Amino acid sequence: MFITMKNDMKQRYRAFLRPWGVYYCEDLQTGKQETLKTRDKAEAYRLVAAKNETAAAPAFSLQLARVYWKAGDPAAASRTWQCVMDEILKLKNGNTRQRWVTAIKDKAFESLRNLVVMETRPEHFLRALENGTVCTNIFLRRMQNFALDMSWLPWPVLPKKGWPKIQFKDKRGITHVEHEKILMGEQNSEWRAFYNLLWNLGGSQSDVANLRAEDVDWEMKVISFSRMKTGSVVQLHFGEGLGSILNDLPGEGLLLPRIAGMKESDRAKAFTRRCNLVGVSGVSLHSYRYAWAERAKTCGYPERLPCHFSSRFKSSSVAVKKCLGPLGAGCPNGFNNPLATRMGISCGERPSLPAASSSDNRCGGFLKFKRRSMS
């Protein structure tokens, strides 16, 4: 049955025909006009009737929309959030899949697992977020976005502005004193080498754990490897201190074979146990990356230098943004930075890229700069 809109004054919306043959809709309260994108009179009046019904009874229209949605997607009546989680896992591989498996086990999701997706209300999400952590917030957003992309949700359960702000705990770099305490408490030579490599290279735990003897060029004093996360190539010159550490490791194959075979979570747990035993708190293996950036800042490096000499830190890296920032003071006493030594930057001197001479050449992906005398 078509509504002829005879009593326009009692309706919020009315339809009218433009001279070029396209029907438009006008909101009688605001005066706003918008096209209905149709030339068919019956269809135009049907669309306007739906708008008026929605304005008169929003709750009823919402339920009616769900009925139509379920009719178009028979599985919508029984599709739960557990089904969404299972489908997401099918598309993930490697470490990403492991992270999703761990995240899905979150107890905060228990109230959502058997809840039908189409019957989910904002308070269901808010209750899960109240009982969860930062990871709950992050992965629940991703699950909603996945359901929207798959057309399993007609609209977001929580609008963008309705989500609680994601707030991580403050992160800091591990100090030299804490690093020494960990080394003193660690009796295993392989783990000691692992911590020393993290301190000197500032790489991620997986990248450092999977270093191979073939990654070390002893002639050019360069260690290079491809990042597991991004695939970008990392190249770094090393001095005598790091060279002595590398010299004690295997001459072929993996440098840290036992640690390389462990999961990331197992390495993190082992580090946490060691920290608890020696009385160090508030740090993780990732803190070694922050420590490297903090030492770079202390030596006065601007952000462009770590980014130029090593692709470990992108310009958008949190470690660089947080730890480098403006130029700092000189090097602390007793700190020997291989990069500073190689560039000829003396402690307390404002670092800058020295001008390359005609005899400069490239080796290992780095420019060889003339050294200035150390003062």
ABEGO torsion letter per residue (X at the ends): XBBAGABAAABABBBBBBAAGBBBBBBAAAGBBBBAGBABAAAAAAAAAAAAAAAABAAAAAAAAAAAAAAABAAAAABBAAAAAAAAAAABBEAAAAAAAAAAABAAAAAAAABBAAABBAAAAAAAAAABBAAAAAAAAAAAAAAAAAGABABBABBAAABBBBBBBBBBBBBAAAAAAAAAABABAAAAAAAAAAAAAGBBAAAAAABBAAABBAAAGBBBBBBAAAGBBBBBBBBAAAAAAAAABBABEBABAAAAABBAAAAAAAAAAAAAAAGBBGBBAAAAAAAAAAAAAAAGBBAAAAAAABAABBAABAAAAAAAEBBBBBBBBGBBBAAAAAAGBBBGBBBBBBBBBAABBBBGGBBBBBBBBBX
